[in-house]
């Protein structure tokens, strides 16, 4: 399984590890144990639930009796979503200039017009990612000044 970790200073490196832990409790080894929260215990893991060879879930404190915190990749290669798909912060990328740039932004202009820019990509992986679907759904609701509704509900 391949995974990418940042160094905290803007750089990142690709790593390869052999799965050694069953993160999703389905009986298959799907994660690599690490200590990326710095507590000295190898109780964190990166996991590949979709079996494509790339880490797509991160878990902090895996062995803490149900207190584990889970994150998933938002499609941009960053651990920016909780396992439920809730954004931790705005999606962003680090440019060659060393500056973080937003991948998604929304503005309401003085004229009252609304604009949403989504630079997360339009390839198959991005467009089939459930978190990207949710982002697009919420963006359209905001653009149309409509309430965000759950599946099966009527729009107000």
Buried (B, 14 or more C-beta within 10 A) or exposed (E): BBBBBEEEEEEBEEBEBEBEBBBEEEEEBBBBBBEBEEEEEBBBBBBBBEEEEBBBBBBBBBBEEEEBBBBBBBBBEBBBBBEEBEBEEEBBBBEEEEEEEEBBBBEEEEEEEBEBEBBBBEEEEBEEBEBBEBBBEBBEBBBEEEEEEEEEEEEE
